[in-house]
């Protein structure tokens, strides 16, 4: 695996990672060998399917899995090698033709873009002096706030039908809207 820092501007980092095709091929072979004992295909005894047949049947699918795993492993390794602390999950952009990588014709190359957590030094807080701020609250402000809270929490009691509404009452209205004397859809509540 080869790692190159392509951008180190401010907090932004961009790494280019290249994994040789031979490394992917060896991982593919190991995965196919692992599958060999578990795969059952018509015409073959269990565990006796030739690797060449497994490669032809499942090679592309398994290589896709190998690529995904390799990108996950190598991206973490590259970040650790460069001693970086990403602020979030890196954006990964595969370079080149992915089909060539799956076919084993080219190396796996991708770019990782992310921002790093800035480095900072903690100061000794015991040497700092702080001023405690206190807010001056007037009695009128307290009374007004309590009045507003009481107003918002009050219970409403039902009145007799036909009673007149007064200021501060809660009203519930039922109505039916009509056009030319006919009620229309959506015109009632």
N, C-alpha and C positions, 0 to 999 in steps of 0.2 A: 504494500500500500504506500502510495506517495501522496503527501499532503503539501499543498502550496497555498500560502496566504495571498489572495489576490486583491483584497481591500481591507485596510485597517484605518478607515477614516472616522475619527471620533469614537463613538460607541459602536458603530457598524462594523461588522466583520463578514468577510466572504472567504470561504475556503474552497479550494478545488481539490477533490480527492480522486485518485486514480487507482483502481484495483486491477491487477493483471488478469487477463483471460485464463491463464493457467491456474490461478488460485480459485477462480469460479469453477473451472473444470474439475479440480480436485474435490471441491465441496459437492459438486453435482455427482461425481462418482461415489463419494461416501454416502450420500443420500439414497442413490439408486441401490447401492449395496445393502443399505439398511432396509429398503423396501423389498428387496429380493425375497426375504423370508416371509413376508406378509402378503404378497400379491398372489392372487389366484387367477390364472388365465387358462382358457380352454386349450387343451392340447399339451399342457405342461403339468407335471406333478407339482404339488405345493412346495415352494421354496427352490424349485429347479428351473425357474425362468431365466434364460440367458440375459446378461447385462445389456448386450446389444439390442435385444428385443425390448427390454424395459426402456432403454434410451430412445428407441424409435417410437414406442407407444406413449411414454410419459415424459420424455426428455424436456420438451418445451415448458410443460406445466411445472415440473420440478425445478427447472432452471429459473423460472419466474419467482418461485418461492426462495431459491438460493439468493437471487438478486435482492429481494426484499430484506431478507435476513442480513445479507452482507452490508447493505446500505445502513441498516439500523446499527449493526456492530461497528462498522468503520467510522460512521459519523460520531459515535460516542468516543471511540478511540482517538479520532482526530482532534476533538475538542479537548480531551485529556492531555494529549501530546503538546498542544499549544497552550496549555494551562489557562483556558478560557472558562468563564462562567456565563453561559447564555441567560438572558433575561426571559426568554420564551423559547418554545420549540422551533428549531431552525426550519426554514423553508428550503426544500431540496428540489433541485432542478437537474434532471438527467440530461447529459449532453450526448450528442451523437445519435445514431440510429439504434434504438433499443433492440430491434430485431437482430441486428448484427451481434449484439452482446448476447442475446438468447441463443443464437446459433454458434456462439463461441468464436466469431470472426474478429471481434475487437474487444479492447479492455473496457471495463465499466468506469465511466468518468461522470462525475456529478459535481455541482456547486451547491454549497450550503451558505445561506444568508441568514444572519441573525444579529441581534444587538446584545452587547455584553453588559453585565451589571458593573457600574463604575466602581473603581477602587477608591476607598476613602479611609481616613484614619479617624478612629474614635478619640475624642478628647477626654481628659479627666474631668468628670462632672463635679467632683468634690471641690475643684478650684474655681468653679463658676459661682457667681452670685446672681440670684434671681430676685426680682421685685414682685411681691404678691399684689395683684390688682384686686380691688374690691369695688363693687358697684354700689352706688348710693340709690336706694329705692325709697320713693316717697310713699306715705300712707295712702294717698289718693290712687297711686298706681296699683297698689296691692288691692284696695277696695274695688277698683274698676275690673281688675283681672278676676277676682272672686265673683263679682256680679256677672261677668261674662260666662264664667264656668257654670254658675248656677243656672243661668238662662239656657245654656246649651244642654244641661242635664235635667231640666224640669219635665215632669210627667204631665201629659195632657189627659183631661177627663172628657168623656163624651157629653155633649149637651143634648137637650131635648130638640126634637125635630122642629124646625121653624124658628129657632132662636137666632138672633142677629149676631154676626161675627164682630169681634172687637179686635183692637190692635193687640198683637202678640198671640192670637189664636192660631192653631194649626188647622188648615182646611183640607178636606178631601173632596174632590169634585168628580162627579160622574156626569158624562155628557154624551149626547148622540148628535153628530153632525148630519145635516140633511141638505140635499140639493133638490129644489123644486118639491119639497115635502117628502122626499124619499131618502131614507138613511143610505149612506154609501159605505163601501168597504174601507176599513181603516179610519173611519171618521168617528169612532167612539172609544171611550176610555172609562 
